[in-house]
Amino acid sequence: SAVISQKPSRDICQRGTSLTIQCQVDSQVTMMFWYRQQPGQSLTLIATANQGSEATYESGFVIDKFPISRPNLTFSTLTVSNMSPEDSSIYLCSVATAPGDEQFFGPGTRLTVL
Amino acid sequence: QKEVEQNSGPLSVPEGAIASLNCTYSDRGSQSFFWYRQYSGKSPELIMFIYSNGDKEDGRFTAQLNKASQYVSLLIRDSQPSDSATYLCAVSPAGGGNKLTFGTGTQLKVEL
């Protein structure tokens, strides 16, 4: 499976600021996704990052709050904008070779908002 | 009704025993089913996936799928303390597609 890295691994941020999380894959992948895992909860899909076009967001998530870029087949960023303590969570990117295939997860970014 | 349901546990089994983890799902047309293992503070790691009714074995792990009853299970034979983790069931929707819906996970504890 692909090797996936995320930066930063963790961060502590102040309310009202923004943080951009990077996801890098060591090989080209068709599908890239962004998930959130809030404390003690399971994973929730935020959006599918589409190469060269706007991301596809799930219900409850909007582009203004979570802008996503995917300039090529190996890299994507997720920005958490105008953060509040409720955004404290682990943010994970995942990749899949093709639609419907198994997904592999990056190590995650642990975000704490004060 | 939750889309994917799992017993949160903890499920405690003695070392060497068989651990049985269960998952039910509400979308009858769901296509693909995945089991992930998540150690505390780590990201989910794929263990098994299954698409067809029946059993699929990989080493000490067996996934079982029954689409008529809408459940999928994971059996872990010869459980080891290193198997202690949270196991997440994930389901992809009818028609295939990318969105995985995760259950809340079952915490497994393998005791010496």
Interface residues (C-beta under 8 A of the other chain):
Chain A: S1 M31 F33 Q41 S42 L43 T44 L45 T48 E58 I90 L92 A96 P99 G100 E102 Q103 F104 F105 G106 P107 G108
Chain B: Q31 S32 F34 Y36 K42 S43 P44 E45 L46 F49 L88 A90 S92 G96 G97 N98 K99 L100 F102 G103 T104 G105
